[in-house]
Amino acid sequence: MKLVLKAQLSITLAFLVRNYSIIIPYETSLKDLINTIEQRYNVKVNHSNFYFKNAVNDRINIVDEEDWFVARFEAKEVMNNKLVLYFSRS
């Protein structure tokens, strides 16, 4: 019997004061990710202050599923399934 593992992302959530780590399935939607973050850490995610940095260190805001797809793709293809999501004040 062959064991098939679904792709997962290791995410570091970089808040202003503290960092957290979570592992989620690669296919997780942005809506589900935000719900998980908000419920688990008792925060409100503001799309204008929610971003990742790509492989060349550009800040990319995550405001919709297309942005989230880009972040996941970059994490999978370039960053060894690891991603840091930043939460900042405006």
Number of C-alpha atoms within 10 A of each C-alpha: 3 4 5 6 6 8 11 16 19 17 17 16 18 18 14 10 6 7 12 12 11 11 12 13 12 17 12 14 14 17 12 10 14 16 14 14 17 13 11 9 9 9 11 11 14 14 13 13 14 20 22 21 16 17 11 6 8 10 13 17 18 22 15 12 12 11 16 21 17 14 21 21 14 18 21 17 10 12 13 11 18 17 21 19 18 20 18 14 9 7
